[in-house]
Amino acid sequence: MRTFMGYERPDGSAGIRNHVAVIPSVSCANGVVAQIAKAVPDVVPLYHANGCGRGGSDLLLHNLTLQNLCKNPNIAAVLVIGLGCEVINSQGLTLAISLTKKPVENLIIQQEGGSQKTAAKGIAIARRFVEETGKIKKKPVPIEMLKIGLECGGSDAFSGITANPSVGILSDWIVENGGTTILTETTEMIGTSHILERRAKNQEIAGRIRTIISEQEKKTHEVLGPLAKAVVAPGNMDGGLSSIREKSLGCIIKAGSKPISQVIEYAETPAEKGVIIMDGPGYDTDSMTGLAAAGCQLIVFTTGRGNPIGFPVVPVIKVASTTKMFKNMEDDMDINAGAILEGRSIQEIGEELIAKTEKVISGEQTKAEINEQNGILCMYTRNTSF
């Protein structure tokens, strides 16, 4: 059985990192979170711009996203900072996190006497959490406990020829070893439903794939009208992509060749192993948040134009589609799939990516981690604010 050196959690999961997270339940508490992070640099602040001003499905979705994100196995302990009058209740968030049995505490600014007093208490709690979690030792963990998110951003005409097929080799390897890979960005599946349906393990899953892709295609037509077929970013077009279908055909190759075992909602934790499709947006920062909330301990991110962004609590491996871009952004790229255009095989680069993944899941830092490209926590919002 293939293993990696990971951190076992009380709920039976295993992390590849051992972070203490400080998260606001609402954006109004970001200032206190920042004070705590400044005083205790070893914690990871999870700043976001939500927590209030939303209702209906978006409120439920943001609640689920924050809860599941804090349950991510890479997080060892959580300090929740609430304001006291927000829609997403910090005490409810804390209760949901506590079900994992990981250490979690909650401070509410309006009850603690203001920002400075809350920050002072939070600093003491954060220091204690860092000391306690620092005692957790790594143990050999089977690959079957691993979930990897598959992401692409700043794609070009070579992404679907070099970088994405290489990631497909990795995806197959993870699944063959009992693990899970999650493909998302439903917008970037438009035009490929017939291909993905054939890979579904049963007719129910095939029908679900057809539904989410057709609904996303309908939405793009409603928003963009006659431009719907070209729903690609300016950088994608500059890189040689002509339509969303062309981009989609390259995108789905990241999920390799194994059967699709489940379709999940954004930020939902899968109940099955193998290849999973998450119904989510194409915007990279929203998408990565959904993958982290789904429990991914690692994200593999292909890019043709050169996107350096990472994620706060999940390491991100960057795979460049061309040697020219790799050399231009060598500080940000981990793997050069552009070598395929110069004679190396997709299998060779795929195996190089597998080797890199084995190192990262056992502790080696990615370029995004080294560069502190932590980005910001962005959550998918389907409806307007009120």
VMD Tcl script that draws the C-alpha trace (Angstrom):
set ca {
  {0.00 0.00 0.00}
  {1.39 3.41 -1.02}
  {1.65 5.83 1.90}
  {2.59 9.42 2.70}
  {3.66 11.09 5.92}
  {0.56 12.86 7.21}
  {-1.12 14.24 10.31}
  {-3.92 12.03 11.64}
  {-7.06 13.87 12.79}
  {-9.57 12.77 15.46}
  {-12.31 12.31 12.82}
  {-10.24 9.72 10.96}
  {-8.98 12.02 8.18}
  {-5.34 12.95 7.58}
  {-3.74 16.25 6.64}
  {-0.60 16.99 4.66}
  {-0.18 20.27 6.54}
  {-0.75 21.13 10.21}
  {-2.26 24.61 10.21}
  {-3.93 26.61 12.96}
  {-6.61 28.68 11.23}
  {-8.16 31.94 12.43}
  {-11.39 32.67 10.58}
  {-13.95 35.47 10.83}
  {-17.59 34.48 10.64}
  {-18.18 37.83 8.91}
  {-15.96 40.32 7.07}
  {-16.47 42.86 9.87}
  {-14.17 40.70 12.03}
  {-11.28 40.66 9.53}
  {-9.44 43.41 11.44}
  {-9.28 41.36 14.64}
  {-8.17 38.30 12.68}
  {-5.39 40.43 11.15}
  {-4.21 41.56 14.60}
  {-4.03 37.96 15.79}
  {-2.16 36.85 12.66}
  {0.33 39.70 13.04}
  {1.07 38.74 16.64}
  {1.15 34.99 15.94}
  {2.70 34.54 12.47}
  {2.36 30.74 12.61}
  {-1.43 30.90 12.26}
  {-3.22 31.08 8.90}
  {-5.82 33.88 8.63}
  {-8.82 33.04 6.44}
  {-10.03 36.49 5.44}
  {-13.21 36.73 3.40}
  {-15.80 39.34 2.37}
  {-18.99 37.50 3.36}
  {-20.98 36.41 6.40}
  {-23.85 38.87 6.06}
  {-26.00 40.52 3.40}
  {-27.00 37.22 1.83}
  {-30.10 35.10 2.08}
  {-31.70 31.97 0.71}
  {-29.45 29.54 -1.15}
  {-26.37 31.77 -0.92}
  {-26.62 31.91 2.87}
  {-26.84 28.13 3.06}
  {-23.98 27.77 0.59}
  {-21.66 30.18 2.43}
  {-22.46 28.49 5.74}
  {-21.60 25.09 4.30}
  {-18.45 26.44 2.67}
  {-17.06 27.94 5.87}
  {-17.97 24.87 7.94}
  {-16.45 22.37 5.53}
  {-13.39 24.51 4.89}
  {-12.59 24.50 8.61}
  {-13.07 20.72 8.62}
  {-10.34 20.35 5.99}
  {-7.77 17.79 7.25}
  {-4.90 20.26 6.73}
  {-6.31 22.34 9.60}
  {-5.41 21.11 13.08}
  {-7.23 23.75 15.15}
  {-9.54 26.71 14.53}
  {-10.22 30.02 16.25}
  {-13.50 31.58 15.08}
  {-13.90 35.35 15.47}
  {-17.47 36.63 15.31}
  {-18.94 40.12 15.49}
  {-22.20 39.27 17.22}
  {-24.93 40.52 14.88}
  {-24.00 38.77 11.61}
  {-26.17 36.38 9.64}
  {-23.65 33.51 9.72}
  {-23.62 32.80 13.43}
  {-20.09 32.25 14.76}
  {-21.33 29.96 17.53}
  {-23.08 27.74 14.99}
  {-19.93 27.66 12.88}
  {-17.90 26.71 15.95}
  {-20.33 23.92 16.84}
  {-20.13 22.46 13.33}
  {-16.32 22.46 13.46}
  {-16.33 20.82 16.89}
  {-17.97 17.71 15.40}
  {-14.54 16.85 13.93}
  {-13.21 16.82 17.51}
  {-10.36 19.15 16.52}
  {-9.63 22.03 18.96}
  {-11.88 25.04 18.24}
  {-12.76 28.18 20.19}
  {-14.98 31.18 19.52}
  {-14.69 34.85 20.46}
  {-17.40 37.46 19.76}
  {-16.24 41.07 19.47}
  {-19.46 42.64 20.79}
  {-19.32 40.40 23.88}
  {-15.61 40.71 24.61}
  {-15.57 44.50 24.85}
  {-14.35 45.46 21.39}
  {-11.59 44.72 18.93}
  {-8.54 45.20 21.14}
  {-9.80 43.01 23.97}
  {-10.94 40.35 21.53}
  {-7.57 40.40 19.76}
  {-5.71 40.06 23.07}
  {-7.75 37.01 24.04}
  {-7.43 35.61 20.53}
  {-3.65 35.98 20.56}
  {-3.43 33.94 23.76}
  {-5.68 31.20 22.32}
  {-3.78 31.15 19.02}
  {-0.43 30.78 20.78}
  {-1.80 27.90 22.82}
  {-3.20 26.21 19.71}
  {0.13 26.56 17.89}
  {2.00 25.05 20.84}
  {-0.45 22.14 21.20}
  {-0.69 21.28 17.51}
  {3.08 21.51 17.15}
  {3.27 18.30 19.20}
  {1.34 16.30 16.60}
  {3.71 13.87 14.90}
  {3.52 12.69 11.30}
  {2.61 9.08 10.63}
  {2.49 6.90 7.50}
  {-0.97 7.34 5.94}
  {-2.33 5.40 2.93}
  {-2.78 7.28 -0.35}
  {-6.44 6.21 -0.28}
  {-7.01 8.97 2.32}
  {-5.90 11.62 -0.16}
  {-8.21 13.98 -2.04}
  {-6.69 16.13 -4.80}
  {-8.44 19.06 -6.46}
  {-7.92 19.56 -10.20}
  {-7.81 23.18 -11.34}
  {-6.80 25.16 -14.42}
  {-6.47 28.90 -14.85}
  {-4.98 31.24 -17.40}
  {-5.18 28.42 -19.97}
  {-3.71 28.63 -23.46}
  {-3.87 26.53 -26.63}
  {-1.23 24.14 -25.23}
  {-2.91 23.47 -21.86}
  {-5.02 20.66 -23.27}
  {-2.03 19.15 -25.09}
  {0.65 19.18 -22.39}
  {-0.26 20.22 -18.84}
  {-3.79 18.82 -18.54}
  {-3.04 15.33 -19.95}
  {-0.06 15.13 -17.56}
  {-2.39 15.82 -14.65}
  {-4.66 13.09 -16.05}
  {-1.80 10.60 -15.49}
  {-1.60 11.77 -11.86}
  {-5.39 11.50 -11.44}
  {-5.37 7.91 -12.66}
  {-2.50 7.06 -10.28}
  {-4.34 8.55 -7.29}
  {-7.51 6.62 -8.12}
  {-5.59 3.37 -8.74}
  {-4.20 3.73 -5.21}
  {-7.67 4.17 -3.71}
  {-7.68 7.96 -3.48}
  {-9.96 10.69 -4.84}
  {-9.61 13.43 -7.43}
  {-12.16 16.21 -7.87}
  {-12.78 17.92 -11.21}
  {-14.73 21.17 -11.09}
  {-15.41 24.39 -13.07}
  {-18.67 23.34 -14.75}
  {-18.45 26.23 -17.21}
  {-15.34 24.57 -18.56}
  {-17.22 21.33 -19.22}
  {-19.64 22.90 -21.73}
  {-19.57 20.87 -24.93}
  {-18.13 17.74 -23.30}
  {-21.20 16.24 -21.62}
  {-21.31 13.28 -24.03}
  {-17.71 12.39 -23.16}
  {-18.12 12.65 -19.39}
  {-21.45 10.79 -19.41}
  {-19.76 7.76 -20.98}
  {-17.39 7.66 -18.00}
  {-20.15 7.70 -15.36}
  {-20.34 4.52 -13.32}
  {-24.14 4.41 -13.69}
  {-27.03 6.10 -15.49}
  {-27.97 8.23 -12.47}
  {-24.55 9.86 -12.42}
  {-24.61 10.26 -16.20}
  {-27.93 12.09 -15.90}
  {-26.58 14.34 -13.20}
  {-23.56 15.23 -15.37}
  {-25.88 16.08 -18.27}
  {-28.04 18.25 -16.02}
  {-25.31 20.38 -14.45}
  {-23.58 21.04 -17.77}
  {-26.80 21.90 -19.62}
  {-27.86 24.23 -16.79}
  {-24.48 25.98 -16.91}
  {-24.71 26.33 -20.69}
  {-28.20 27.79 -20.36}
  {-26.92 30.28 -17.80}
  {-24.10 31.44 -20.07}
  {-26.59 32.03 -22.90}
  {-28.82 34.05 -20.55}
  {-25.90 36.23 -19.45}
  {-23.85 36.50 -22.64}
  {-26.36 35.93 -25.42}
  {-24.62 35.44 -28.80}
  {-21.19 35.55 -27.10}
  {-21.93 32.45 -25.00}
  {-19.82 30.15 -27.19}
  {-16.79 32.35 -26.54}
  {-17.07 32.44 -22.74}
  {-13.29 32.53 -22.28}
  {-11.10 35.18 -20.68}
  {-9.09 37.69 -22.77}
  {-5.89 35.94 -21.70}
  {-7.26 32.60 -22.91}
  {-7.90 34.11 -26.34}
  {-4.48 35.74 -26.42}
  {-3.10 32.27 -25.68}
  {-4.80 30.82 -28.75}
  {-8.09 29.43 -27.43}
  {-11.03 30.18 -29.70}
  {-14.11 28.90 -27.83}
  {-15.35 27.45 -24.57}
  {-15.69 24.01 -26.18}
  {-12.02 24.00 -27.15}
  {-11.09 24.99 -23.60}
  {-13.44 22.38 -22.13}
  {-12.00 19.53 -24.18}
  {-8.62 20.34 -22.64}
  {-10.01 20.92 -19.15}
  {-11.66 17.53 -18.64}
  {-8.48 15.61 -19.52}
  {-7.17 16.58 -16.06}
  {-9.48 13.89 -14.64}
  {-7.70 11.09 -16.48}
  {-9.60 8.03 -17.69}
  {-11.15 6.39 -14.64}
  {-14.93 6.10 -14.06}
  {-16.77 9.06 -12.52}
  {-18.19 7.84 -9.22}
  {-20.16 10.86 -7.94}
  {-21.35 14.40 -8.74}
  {-21.35 16.77 -5.77}
  {-22.46 20.33 -5.12}
  {-20.02 23.19 -4.54}
  {-18.13 22.77 -1.22}
  {-19.80 19.41 -0.52}
  {-17.73 16.56 0.90}
  {-17.85 13.52 -1.41}
  {-19.20 10.24 -0.06}
  {-17.44 8.18 -2.73}
  {-13.83 7.68 -3.77}
  {-12.41 7.82 -7.29}
  {-13.10 10.60 -9.80}
  {-15.64 13.16 -8.54}
  {-17.20 16.08 -10.39}
  {-18.03 19.16 -8.31}
  {-20.61 21.53 -9.79}
  {-18.79 24.82 -9.37}
  {-17.79 28.10 -11.04}
  {-14.91 28.66 -13.45}
  {-13.43 31.54 -11.45}
  {-10.21 30.14 -9.97}
  {-10.39 31.65 -6.48}
  {-14.02 30.60 -5.96}
  {-13.24 27.19 -7.38}
  {-10.25 26.53 -5.13}
  {-12.29 27.45 -2.06}
  {-14.88 24.87 -3.08}
  {-12.20 22.22 -3.53}
  {-10.67 22.97 -0.13}
  {-14.12 22.83 1.48}
  {-14.71 19.46 -0.20}
  {-11.72 18.19 1.79}
  {-8.91 18.34 -0.77}
  {-5.53 18.34 0.95}
  {-3.77 19.33 -2.29}
  {-4.68 21.21 -5.48}
  {-2.91 20.66 -8.81}
  {-3.29 23.75 -10.98}
  {-2.40 23.89 -14.69}
  {-1.74 27.20 -16.39}
  {-0.70 28.33 -19.85}
  {-0.54 32.08 -19.37}
  {1.02 31.88 -15.90}
  {-1.21 32.11 -12.83}
  {0.80 32.15 -9.55}
  {-2.07 32.12 -7.02}
  {-2.18 29.55 -4.23}
  {-4.58 28.91 -1.35}
  {-4.25 29.65 2.39}
  {-4.46 26.12 3.89}
  {-3.99 23.88 0.84}
  {-0.69 23.63 -1.08}
  {-1.03 24.20 -4.83}
  {1.26 22.56 -7.40}
  {1.59 24.69 -10.55}
  {2.02 22.95 -13.91}
  {3.16 25.11 -16.84}
  {1.94 24.26 -20.34}
  {4.99 25.67 -22.21}
  {8.70 25.93 -21.56}
  {8.67 29.61 -22.50}
  {6.18 30.44 -19.74}
  {7.90 28.09 -17.27}
  {11.22 29.88 -17.75}
  {9.55 33.29 -17.61}
  {7.83 32.42 -14.30}
  {10.18 29.80 -12.87}
  {9.73 31.28 -9.39}
  {6.04 30.31 -9.54}
  {5.95 27.05 -11.54}
  {6.63 23.58 -10.10}
  {6.44 21.39 -13.23}
  {7.27 22.16 -16.87}
  {4.83 20.20 -19.02}
  {6.05 22.24 -22.00}
  {8.88 19.69 -22.28}
  {6.31 17.49 -24.05}
  {6.47 19.86 -27.03}
  {10.23 19.28 -27.12}
  {10.17 15.48 -27.27}
  {9.36 14.14 -23.81}
  {6.24 11.99 -23.47}
  {3.06 12.80 -21.58}
  {3.68 9.67 -19.51}
  {7.15 10.93 -18.49}
  {5.83 14.31 -17.34}
  {2.92 12.59 -15.61}
  {5.37 10.43 -13.67}
  {7.41 13.52 -12.82}
  {4.22 15.10 -11.47}
  {3.47 11.96 -9.43}
  {6.96 12.13 -7.90}
  {6.48 15.82 -7.12}
  {3.09 15.11 -5.56}
  {4.57 12.41 -3.31}
  {7.13 14.92 -2.05}
  {4.58 17.69 -1.47}
  {2.10 15.49 0.41}
  {4.93 14.45 2.70}
  {5.95 18.04 3.46}
  {7.90 19.63 0.60}
  {6.69 23.18 -0.08}
  {5.28 24.23 -3.42}
  {6.36 27.44 -5.14}
  {3.03 29.06 -4.18}
  {3.71 28.26 -0.50}
  {7.27 29.55 -0.68}
  {6.05 32.78 -2.31}
  {3.22 33.13 0.23}
  {0.76 33.29 -2.65}
  {-2.08 32.62 -0.23}
  {-4.74 34.53 -2.14}
  {-7.97 35.27 -0.33}
  {-10.95 33.13 0.59}
  {-13.56 33.70 -2.15}
  {-16.91 31.91 -1.93}
  {-19.25 31.15 -4.81}
  {-22.24 33.53 -4.81}
  {-25.09 32.62 -7.13}
  {-27.55 35.42 -6.30}
  {-27.37 39.14 -5.64}
  {-26.98 40.74 -2.22}
  {-29.74 42.50 -0.37}
}
mol new
graphics top color blue
foreach p $ca { graphics top sphere $p radius 0.5 }
foreach p [lrange $ca 0 end-1] q [lrange $ca 1 end] { graphics top cylinder $p $q radius 0.2 }
display resetview
